[in-house]
Amino acid sequence: MSVALMLVDIQKGVIAEARNNPDMETNALTLLEAWRAARAPVVHVQHASTDPASPLAPERPGYDFRPGFEPQAGERHVIKSQSAPFAQTGLADDLRAERIEDLVIAGVCTEHCVSSTARAASNLGFRVTIVGDACHAWSRRDPMTGRLIPAEDIHRMELAILSGEYADVVTARDAVDLALVAEMLDF
């Protein structure tokens, strides 16, 4: 069996000033380097918005991966137009065919596509690990009170909700150990 790293929506157009975790990209690149060094499977998820005005529309520059996160030869590249990469892509079947049962997820943003991906993967029977310090969230307004909820609070709350029910939550350092284990077991 194998463990795959899944990087979700780390694209140029998914940038916000009111976010937490300025180290997200550094931590995600550390994961990517460890997985590549271990020759373990990597899945790059790219959001293709169906709204032509979106920064993530395929014809816009924001659609491109952020520098350093571009897929390399042999790495899976999945394009999605919904929040999770499993709908209408065949991804779950492809992963099962490769005997991948465990997914380590990092990316953007914690409360949307990372959460949706983790929930969908868990519901499909995959064991899921979210790398909390390789994700980030955005500040949002409470629609009932108008109060601004800080990004860090949203990030922590979403990870707490997912933890135990849908996923284990670890740090990048812990996740790198998973890549090393994969290398030792020759996945």
ChimeraX attribute file (.defattr): number of C-alpha atoms within 10 A of each C-alpha:
attribute: neighborCount
match mode: 1-to-1
recipient: residues
	/A:1	12
	/A:2	17
	/A:3	25
	/A:4	22
	/A:5	26
	/A:6	24
	/A:7	25
	/A:8	25
	/A:9	28
	/A:10	27
	/A:11	23
	/A:12	16
	/A:13	19
	/A:14	17
	/A:15	14
	/A:16	10
	/A:17	7
	/A:18	12
	/A:19	18
	/A:20	20
	/A:21	17
	/A:22	12
	/A:23	12
	/A:24	20
	/A:25	22
	/A:26	13
	/A:27	23
	/A:28	24
	/A:29	16
	/A:30	17
	/A:31	28
	/A:32	23
	/A:33	15
	/A:34	20
	/A:35	24
	/A:36	17
	/A:37	12
	/A:38	20
	/A:39	17
	/A:40	22
	/A:41	23
	/A:42	22
	/A:43	21
	/A:44	22
	/A:45	23
	/A:46	22
	/A:47	26
	/A:48	21
	/A:49	19
	/A:50	13
	/A:51	11
	/A:52	12
	/A:53	10
	/A:54	15
	/A:55	20
	/A:56	24
	/A:57	19
	/A:58	17
	/A:59	14
	/A:60	16
	/A:61	13
	/A:62	17
	/A:63	22
	/A:64	23
	/A:65	20
	/A:66	15
	/A:67	10
	/A:68	12
	/A:69	17
	/A:70	14
	/A:71	14
	/A:72	11
	/A:73	7
	/A:74	10
	/A:75	15
	/A:76	16
	/A:77	18
	/A:78	17
	/A:79	15
	/A:80	19
	/A:81	17
	/A:82	16
	/A:83	17
	/A:84	22
	/A:85	25
	/A:86	19
	/A:87	13
	/A:88	10
	/A:89	14
	/A:90	11
	/A:91	16
	/A:92	19
	/A:93	12
	/A:94	12
	/A:95	20
	/A:96	13
	/A:97	10
	/A:98	12
	/A:99	13
	/A:100	19
	/A:101	18
	/A:102	19
	/A:103	24
	/A:104	25
	/A:105	28
	/A:106	30
	/A:107	27
	/A:108	24
	/A:109	22
	/A:110	27
	/A:111	19
	/A:112	14
	/A:113	20
	/A:114	28
	/A:115	23
	/A:116	18
	/A:117	21
	/A:118	26
	/A:119	18
	/A:120	20
	/A:121	22
	/A:122	18
	/A:123	11
	/A:124	11
	/A:125	11
	/A:126	21
	/A:127	18
	/A:128	26
	/A:129	25
	/A:130	29
	/A:131	26
	/A:132	24
	/A:133	23
	/A:134	28
	/A:135	29
	/A:136	25
	/A:137	25
	/A:138	23
	/A:139	18
	/A:140	16
	/A:141	11
	/A:142	10
	/A:143	8
	/A:144	6
	/A:145	7
	/A:146	9
	/A:147	10
	/A:148	11
	/A:149	13
	/A:150	16
	/A:151	20
	/A:152	17
	/A:153	15
	/A:154	20
	/A:155	23
	/A:156	15
	/A:157	14
	/A:158	18
	/A:159	24
	/A:160	14
	/A:161	12
	/A:162	18
	/A:163	16
	/A:164	12
	/A:165	10
	/A:166	21
	/A:167	25
	/A:168	18
	/A:169	21
	/A:170	17
	/A:171	14
	/A:172	23
	/A:173	13
	/A:174	12
	/A:175	24
	/A:176	20
	/A:177	14
	/A:178	21
	/A:179	27
	/A:180	17
	/A:181	15
	/A:182	20
	/A:183	17
	/A:184	10
	/A:185	11
	/A:186	12
	/A:187	17
